[in-house]
Protein backbone atom coordinates (compact mmCIF):
# COMPACT_ATOMS: atom_id res chain seq x y z
CA UNK A 1 0.00 0.00 0.00
CA UNK A 2 1.37 3.42 -0.85
CA UNK A 3 2.32 5.97 1.79
CA UNK A 4 -0.47 8.42 0.85
CA UNK A 5 -3.19 5.76 1.31
CA UNK A 6 -1.69 4.64 4.63
CA UNK A 7 -1.60 8.19 5.96
CA UNK A 8 -5.16 8.88 4.79
CA UNK A 9 -6.59 5.71 6.38
CA UNK A 10 -4.58 6.32 9.57
CA UNK A 11 -5.87 9.89 9.81
CA UNK A 12 -9.50 8.80 9.42
CA UNK A 13 -9.01 6.01 11.95
CA UNK A 14 -7.39 8.40 14.45
CA UNK A 15 -10.65 10.38 14.44
CA UNK A 16 -12.34 7.31 15.98
CA UNK A 17 -10.00 7.34 19.01
CA UNK A 18 -10.84 9.33 22.14
CA UNK A 19 -8.59 10.49 24.95
CA UNK A 20 -8.32 7.73 27.54
CA UNK A 21 -9.10 4.85 25.15
CA UNK A 22 -7.49 1.44 25.55
CA UNK A 23 -6.52 0.36 22.03
CA UNK A 24 -5.17 -2.85 20.54
CA UNK A 25 -3.14 -2.33 17.37
CA UNK A 26 -1.98 -5.14 15.11
CA UNK A 27 1.48 -5.25 13.55
CA UNK A 28 0.41 -3.75 10.22
CA UNK A 29 1.72 -0.71 8.32
CA UNK A 30 -1.68 0.98 8.85
CA UNK A 31 -1.35 0.59 12.64
CA UNK A 32 2.22 1.94 12.56
CA UNK A 33 0.97 5.06 10.75
CA UNK A 34 -2.00 5.30 13.09
CA UNK A 35 0.24 5.28 16.16
CA UNK A 36 1.95 8.39 14.78
CA UNK A 37 -1.40 10.06 14.02
CA UNK A 38 -2.48 9.64 17.66
CA UNK A 39 0.26 11.94 18.97
CA UNK A 40 -2.19 14.61 20.21
CA UNK A 41 -4.39 12.17 22.15
CA UNK A 42 -4.07 11.98 25.92
CA UNK A 43 -3.93 9.08 28.38
CA UNK A 44 -4.09 6.28 25.83
CA UNK A 45 -3.25 2.68 26.57
CA UNK A 46 -1.76 0.99 23.50
CA UNK A 47 -1.60 -2.80 23.43
CA UNK A 48 0.27 -4.25 20.46
CA UNK A 49 2.46 -7.07 19.20
CA UNK A 50 4.41 -4.64 17.02
CA UNK A 51 7.95 -3.87 18.13
CA UNK A 52 7.99 -1.00 15.60
CA UNK A 53 4.97 0.68 17.22
CA UNK A 54 6.41 0.30 20.73
CA UNK A 55 9.73 1.88 19.71
CA UNK A 56 7.91 4.66 17.88
CA UNK A 57 5.87 5.52 20.97
CA UNK A 58 8.52 5.16 23.65
CA UNK A 59 8.70 8.17 25.91
CA UNK A 60 5.10 9.27 25.19
CA UNK A 61 4.07 10.97 28.44
CA UNK A 62 0.79 9.94 30.01
CA UNK A 63 0.39 6.86 27.83
CA UNK A 64 0.66 3.21 28.81
CA UNK A 65 2.32 1.05 26.16
CA UNK A 66 2.06 -2.75 26.42
CA UNK A 67 3.94 -5.15 24.14
CA UNK A 68 2.34 -8.59 23.95
CA UNK A 69 4.97 -11.31 24.35
CA UNK A 70 5.71 -14.03 21.84
CA UNK A 71 8.24 -15.10 19.25
CA UNK A 72 9.91 -12.37 17.19
CA UNK A 73 8.94 -12.80 13.55
CA UNK A 74 11.88 -12.15 11.23
CA UNK A 75 11.69 -9.14 8.97
CA UNK A 76 8.46 -7.66 10.35
CA UNK A 77 9.32 -6.65 13.91
CA UNK A 78 6.30 -8.35 15.40
CA UNK A 79 5.81 -10.81 18.21
CA UNK A 80 3.52 -13.67 17.19
CA UNK A 81 2.28 -17.07 18.27
CA UNK A 82 0.48 -18.73 21.17
CA UNK A 83 2.30 -16.68 23.82
CA UNK A 84 1.09 -13.50 22.11
CA UNK A 85 -2.47 -14.84 22.13
CA UNK A 86 -2.24 -15.62 25.85
CA UNK A 87 -1.26 -12.04 26.64
CA UNK A 88 -3.81 -10.48 24.26
CA UNK A 89 -6.67 -12.65 25.49
CA UNK A 90 -5.99 -11.67 29.11
CA UNK A 91 -6.55 -7.97 28.34
CA UNK A 92 -9.61 -5.91 27.39
CA UNK A 93 -9.66 -2.92 25.07
CA UNK A 94 -12.13 -0.25 24.12
CA UNK A 95 -11.10 -0.57 20.48
CA UNK A 96 -9.12 -2.96 18.31
CA UNK A 97 -7.74 -1.76 14.99
CA UNK A 98 -6.53 -4.39 12.56
CA UNK A 99 -5.78 -4.63 8.88
CA UNK A 100 -5.90 -7.67 6.62
CA UNK A 101 -4.72 -8.96 3.25
CA UNK A 102 -8.16 -9.88 1.94
CA UNK A 103 -11.79 -8.89 2.42
CA UNK A 104 -14.28 -11.20 0.73
CA UNK A 105 -18.04 -11.56 1.08
CA UNK A 106 -17.82 -15.33 1.52
CA UNK A 107 -14.34 -15.83 3.01
CA UNK A 108 -14.49 -12.83 5.36
CA UNK A 109 -11.28 -11.21 6.60
CA UNK A 110 -8.15 -13.13 5.70
CA UNK A 111 -4.41 -12.98 6.27
CA UNK A 112 -1.50 -14.70 4.57
CA UNK A 113 0.27 -15.95 7.68
CA UNK A 114 -1.45 -18.15 10.26
CA UNK A 115 0.00 -16.64 13.44
CA UNK A 116 -0.88 -13.10 12.31
CA UNK A 117 -4.43 -14.22 11.58
CA UNK A 118 -4.78 -15.90 14.97
CA UNK A 119 -3.32 -12.91 16.83
CA UNK A 120 -5.69 -10.54 14.98
CA UNK A 121 -8.63 -12.84 15.78
CA UNK A 122 -7.68 -12.71 19.45
CA UNK A 123 -7.51 -8.90 19.29
CA UNK A 124 -11.02 -8.77 17.82
CA UNK A 125 -12.37 -10.86 20.68
CA UNK A 126 -10.77 -8.59 23.29
CA UNK A 127 -12.41 -5.31 22.25
CA UNK A 128 -15.72 -3.54 22.69
CA UNK A 129 -15.39 -1.93 19.24
CA UNK A 130 -13.64 -3.59 16.31
CA UNK A 131 -12.27 -1.47 13.46
CA UNK A 132 -10.87 -2.79 10.19
CA UNK A 133 -8.49 -0.30 8.55
CA UNK A 134 -7.74 -1.53 5.03
CA UNK A 135 -7.22 0.04 1.64
CA UNK A 136 -9.57 -0.61 -1.25
CA UNK A 137 -7.18 -3.02 -2.99
CA UNK A 138 -8.00 -5.60 -0.27
CA UNK A 139 -11.65 -5.91 -1.33
CA UNK A 140 -12.65 -9.07 -3.18
CA UNK A 141 -9.34 -10.73 -2.31
CA UNK A 142 -8.70 -13.80 -0.23
CA UNK A 143 -5.54 -14.76 1.62
CA UNK A 144 -4.57 -18.06 3.23
CA UNK A 145 -6.04 -17.90 6.77
CA UNK A 146 -9.33 -16.56 8.11
CA UNK A 147 -9.19 -13.83 10.75
CA UNK A 148 -12.94 -13.55 11.10
CA UNK A 149 -16.20 -12.84 9.34
CA UNK A 150 -17.43 -9.44 8.20
CA UNK A 151 -19.99 -9.51 11.03
CA UNK A 152 -17.04 -9.52 13.47
CA UNK A 153 -16.24 -5.86 12.76
CA UNK A 154 -18.13 -2.70 13.69
CA UNK A 155 -16.42 -0.20 11.40
CA UNK A 156 -14.31 -0.26 8.27
CA UNK A 157 -12.01 2.60 7.36
CA UNK A 158 -10.77 2.62 3.77
CA UNK A 159 -9.21 4.96 1.22
CA UNK A 160 -12.16 5.35 -1.17
CA UNK A 161 -15.90 4.77 -1.37
CA UNK A 162 -16.62 1.05 -1.73
CA UNK A 163 -18.94 -0.13 -4.48
CA UNK A 164 -22.72 -0.22 -4.06
CA UNK A 165 -22.71 -3.97 -3.34
CA UNK A 166 -20.20 -3.56 -0.50
CA UNK A 167 -22.06 -0.59 0.98
CA UNK A 168 -25.24 -2.68 0.92
CA UNK A 169 -23.52 -5.54 2.74
CA UNK A 170 -22.06 -3.15 5.33
CA UNK A 171 -25.49 -1.61 5.87
CA UNK A 172 -27.11 -5.03 6.24
CA UNK A 173 -24.52 -6.06 8.84
CA UNK A 174 -24.60 -2.73 10.69
CA UNK A 175 -20.97 -1.93 9.80
CA UNK A 176 -20.13 1.76 9.67
CA UNK A 177 -18.04 2.57 6.58
CA UNK A 178 -15.65 5.52 6.76
CA UNK A 179 -13.78 6.85 3.70
CA UNK A 180 -12.37 10.21 2.53
CA UNK A 181 -14.95 12.76 1.48
CA UNK A 182 -17.83 10.54 2.43
CA UNK A 183 -20.36 10.67 5.15
CA UNK A 184 -19.94 7.75 7.47
CA UNK A 185 -22.32 5.12 6.09
CA UNK A 186 -24.03 2.50 8.21
Kinemage of the C-alpha trace (Angstrom):
@kinemage 1
@onewidth
@group {chain A} dominant
@subgroup {mainchain}
@vectorlist {calphas} color= white
{ca unk a 1} P 0.000 0.000 0.000
{ca unk a 2} L 1.373 3.419 -0.846
{ca unk a 3} L 2.322 5.968 1.793
{ca unk a 4} L -0.474 8.423 0.855
{ca unk a 5} L -3.194 5.764 1.308
{ca unk a 6} L -1.688 4.638 4.628
{ca unk a 7} L -1.598 8.188 5.961
{ca unk a 8} L -5.161 8.878 4.790
{ca unk a 9} L -6.586 5.714 6.377
{ca unk a 10} L -4.579 6.316 9.569
{ca unk a 11} L -5.875 9.893 9.806
{ca unk a 12} L -9.502 8.802 9.421
{ca unk a 13} L -9.010 6.006 11.953
{ca unk a 14} L -7.388 8.404 14.450
{ca unk a 15} L -10.653 10.382 14.444
{ca unk a 16} L -12.340 7.308 15.979
{ca unk a 17} L -10.001 7.335 19.007
{ca unk a 18} L -10.843 9.325 22.141
{ca unk a 19} L -8.588 10.490 24.947
{ca unk a 20} L -8.319 7.728 27.544
{ca unk a 21} L -9.104 4.848 25.150
{ca unk a 22} L -7.487 1.436 25.545
{ca unk a 23} L -6.520 0.364 22.030
{ca unk a 24} L -5.168 -2.852 20.536
{ca unk a 25} L -3.139 -2.331 17.372
{ca unk a 26} L -1.983 -5.135 15.111
{ca unk a 27} L 1.475 -5.251 13.549
{ca unk a 28} L 0.411 -3.745 10.222
{ca unk a 29} L 1.717 -0.706 8.323
{ca unk a 30} L -1.678 0.977 8.851
{ca unk a 31} L -1.346 0.591 12.638
{ca unk a 32} L 2.219 1.938 12.560
{ca unk a 33} L 0.975 5.063 10.748
{ca unk a 34} L -2.004 5.295 13.085
{ca unk a 35} L 0.241 5.279 16.165
{ca unk a 36} L 1.948 8.386 14.776
{ca unk a 37} L -1.398 10.062 14.021
{ca unk a 38} L -2.476 9.643 17.663
{ca unk a 39} L 0.263 11.945 18.968
{ca unk a 40} L -2.192 14.615 20.213
{ca unk a 41} L -4.395 12.172 22.150
{ca unk a 42} L -4.070 11.975 25.918
{ca unk a 43} L -3.933 9.082 28.385
{ca unk a 44} L -4.090 6.280 25.830
{ca unk a 45} L -3.251 2.676 26.568
{ca unk a 46} L -1.758 0.994 23.500
{ca unk a 47} L -1.601 -2.800 23.427
{ca unk a 48} L 0.275 -4.253 20.461
{ca unk a 49} L 2.457 -7.066 19.200
{ca unk a 50} L 4.414 -4.639 17.015
{ca unk a 51} L 7.954 -3.868 18.132
{ca unk a 52} L 7.987 -0.996 15.595
{ca unk a 53} L 4.970 0.681 17.220
{ca unk a 54} L 6.413 0.299 20.729
{ca unk a 55} L 9.730 1.878 19.714
{ca unk a 56} L 7.908 4.657 17.880
{ca unk a 57} L 5.871 5.520 20.967
{ca unk a 58} L 8.524 5.156 23.652
{ca unk a 59} L 8.699 8.166 25.912
{ca unk a 60} L 5.101 9.273 25.188
{ca unk a 61} L 4.067 10.965 28.443
{ca unk a 62} L 0.788 9.943 30.011
{ca unk a 63} L 0.393 6.861 27.830
{ca unk a 64} L 0.663 3.207 28.808
{ca unk a 65} L 2.324 1.053 26.159
{ca unk a 66} L 2.058 -2.751 26.417
{ca unk a 67} L 3.943 -5.150 24.137
{ca unk a 68} L 2.338 -8.586 23.949
{ca unk a 69} L 4.974 -11.305 24.346
{ca unk a 70} L 5.706 -14.028 21.835
{ca unk a 71} L 8.237 -15.104 19.247
{ca unk a 72} L 9.914 -12.368 17.192
{ca unk a 73} L 8.939 -12.802 13.550
{ca unk a 74} L 11.884 -12.153 11.226
{ca unk a 75} L 11.686 -9.141 8.972
{ca unk a 76} L 8.460 -7.658 10.350
{ca unk a 77} L 9.323 -6.647 13.907
{ca unk a 78} L 6.296 -8.347 15.395
{ca unk a 79} L 5.808 -10.813 18.210
{ca unk a 80} L 3.518 -13.666 17.191
{ca unk a 81} L 2.281 -17.065 18.272
{ca unk a 82} L 0.479 -18.728 21.169
{ca unk a 83} L 2.304 -16.676 23.818
{ca unk a 84} L 1.089 -13.499 22.110
{ca unk a 85} L -2.468 -14.841 22.131
{ca unk a 86} L -2.242 -15.625 25.849
{ca unk a 87} L -1.261 -12.037 26.643
{ca unk a 88} L -3.806 -10.480 24.264
{ca unk a 89} L -6.670 -12.652 25.490
{ca unk a 90} L -5.987 -11.669 29.114
{ca unk a 91} L -6.548 -7.972 28.342
{ca unk a 92} L -9.607 -5.913 27.386
{ca unk a 93} L -9.659 -2.920 25.075
{ca unk a 94} L -12.135 -0.250 24.119
{ca unk a 95} L -11.100 -0.574 20.483
{ca unk a 96} L -9.121 -2.957 18.310
{ca unk a 97} L -7.737 -1.763 14.991
{ca unk a 98} L -6.527 -4.393 12.561
{ca unk a 99} L -5.779 -4.627 8.875
{ca unk a 100} L -5.898 -7.669 6.621
{ca unk a 101} L -4.724 -8.960 3.246
{ca unk a 102} L -8.156 -9.881 1.942
{ca unk a 103} L -11.794 -8.888 2.417
{ca unk a 104} L -14.276 -11.198 0.727
{ca unk a 105} L -18.036 -11.556 1.084
{ca unk a 106} L -17.823 -15.333 1.523
{ca unk a 107} L -14.338 -15.832 3.011
{ca unk a 108} L -14.489 -12.833 5.355
{ca unk a 109} L -11.283 -11.208 6.595
{ca unk a 110} L -8.151 -13.129 5.696
{ca unk a 111} L -4.412 -12.976 6.274
{ca unk a 112} L -1.501 -14.701 4.568
{ca unk a 113} L 0.272 -15.950 7.678
{ca unk a 114} L -1.453 -18.151 10.255
{ca unk a 115} L 0.002 -16.639 13.441
{ca unk a 116} L -0.880 -13.100 12.308
{ca unk a 117} L -4.433 -14.215 11.582
{ca unk a 118} L -4.781 -15.899 14.971
{ca unk a 119} L -3.323 -12.911 16.829
{ca unk a 120} L -5.691 -10.543 14.985
{ca unk a 121} L -8.630 -12.845 15.775
{ca unk a 122} L -7.679 -12.713 19.452
{ca unk a 123} L -7.507 -8.903 19.294
{ca unk a 124} L -11.020 -8.768 17.822
{ca unk a 125} L -12.368 -10.860 20.679
{ca unk a 126} L -10.774 -8.593 23.293
{ca unk a 127} L -12.414 -5.308 22.254
{ca unk a 128} L -15.718 -3.539 22.689
{ca unk a 129} L -15.389 -1.933 19.243
{ca unk a 130} L -13.638 -3.590 16.307
{ca unk a 131} L -12.275 -1.467 13.460
{ca unk a 132} L -10.872 -2.788 10.188
{ca unk a 133} L -8.489 -0.301 8.550
{ca unk a 134} L -7.744 -1.525 5.033
{ca unk a 135} L -7.215 0.036 1.642
{ca unk a 136} L -9.573 -0.607 -1.253
{ca unk a 137} L -7.176 -3.024 -2.990
{ca unk a 138} L -7.998 -5.602 -0.273
{ca unk a 139} L -11.646 -5.908 -1.327
{ca unk a 140} L -12.647 -9.074 -3.177
{ca unk a 141} L -9.341 -10.735 -2.308
{ca unk a 142} L -8.702 -13.798 -0.225
{ca unk a 143} L -5.541 -14.765 1.619
{ca unk a 144} L -4.572 -18.061 3.233
{ca unk a 145} L -6.039 -17.903 6.768
{ca unk a 146} L -9.326 -16.564 8.113
{ca unk a 147} L -9.189 -13.827 10.746
{ca unk a 148} L -12.936 -13.548 11.097
{ca unk a 149} L -16.200 -12.839 9.336
{ca unk a 150} L -17.432 -9.443 8.195
{ca unk a 151} L -19.987 -9.514 11.030
{ca unk a 152} L -17.043 -9.516 13.466
{ca unk a 153} L -16.237 -5.858 12.755
{ca unk a 154} L -18.127 -2.703 13.693
{ca unk a 155} L -16.416 -0.197 11.399
{ca unk a 156} L -14.313 -0.263 8.272
{ca unk a 157} L -12.008 2.600 7.356
{ca unk a 158} L -10.767 2.620 3.773
{ca unk a 159} L -9.211 4.964 1.215
{ca unk a 160} L -12.165 5.349 -1.168
{ca unk a 161} L -15.896 4.766 -1.370
{ca unk a 162} L -16.620 1.046 -1.727
{ca unk a 163} L -18.943 -0.131 -4.480
{ca unk a 164} L -22.717 -0.225 -4.062
{ca unk a 165} L -22.714 -3.972 -3.338
{ca unk a 166} L -20.202 -3.557 -0.497
{ca unk a 167} L -22.062 -0.588 0.975
{ca unk a 168} L -25.244 -2.684 0.924
{ca unk a 169} L -23.521 -5.536 2.744
{ca unk a 170} L -22.062 -3.152 5.332
{ca unk a 171} L -25.493 -1.614 5.871
{ca unk a 172} L -27.109 -5.034 6.237
{ca unk a 173} L -24.516 -6.059 8.837
{ca unk a 174} L -24.599 -2.728 10.688
{ca unk a 175} L -20.970 -1.927 9.803
{ca unk a 176} L -20.128 1.763 9.674
{ca unk a 177} L -18.044 2.570 6.579
{ca unk a 178} L -15.653 5.520 6.756
{ca unk a 179} L -13.784 6.846 3.698
{ca unk a 180} L -12.365 10.208 2.533
{ca unk a 181} L -14.953 12.755 1.482
{ca unk a 182} L -17.825 10.540 2.435
{ca unk a 183} L -20.357 10.670 5.153
{ca unk a 184} L -19.943 7.748 7.469
{ca unk a 185} L -22.318 5.120 6.092
{ca unk a 186} L -24.028 2.496 8.206
